[in-house]
């Protein structure tokens, strides 16, 4: 798995995977992190979350690279995750997978047209979002 890092804060070598989480709503960011947890599954590395709240910040962070997954809030007020997904997929060489959060199941087609790799509906179902995140992380291990 390419985007796994070594966490120097512990005595033993611990694998860590980086996930970028974009939403202009702090409550949404907290809900995602709470739903996914410190690990998406027991057999996967710990997650190091990077939270951003603006369009510019998510683009800057994504351009720096090293993320296993980008989780974008499709309901953000200013620059929605769907538009950001399309931008990043068109502008970044080897853009990481993108998971977009939507409020309505009917928006899945729009997220797909914005090149999102997956969609999860809010309010979040912790089991569903863990399954989706774990699937992306396992696919990168293969």
Secondary structure as GFF3:
##gff-version 3
##sequence-region A 1 142
A	DSSP	beta_strand	4	6	.	.	.	ID=ss1
A	DSSP	beta_strand	15	22	.	.	.	ID=ss2
A	DSSP	alpha_helix	26	36	.	.	.	ID=ss3
A	DSSP	beta_strand	46	52	.	.	.	ID=ss4
A	DSSP	alpha_helix	55	64	.	.	.	ID=ss5
A	DSSP	beta_strand	69	73	.	.	.	ID=ss6
A	DSSP	alpha_helix	81	91	.	.	.	ID=ss7
A	DSSP	beta_strand	97	102	.	.	.	ID=ss8
A	DSSP	three_ten_helix	105	107	.	.	.	ID=ss9
A	DSSP	alpha_helix	108	113	.	.	.	ID=ss10
A	DSSP	beta_strand	118	121	.	.	.	ID=ss11
A	DSSP	alpha_helix	126	141	.	.	.	ID=ss12
###
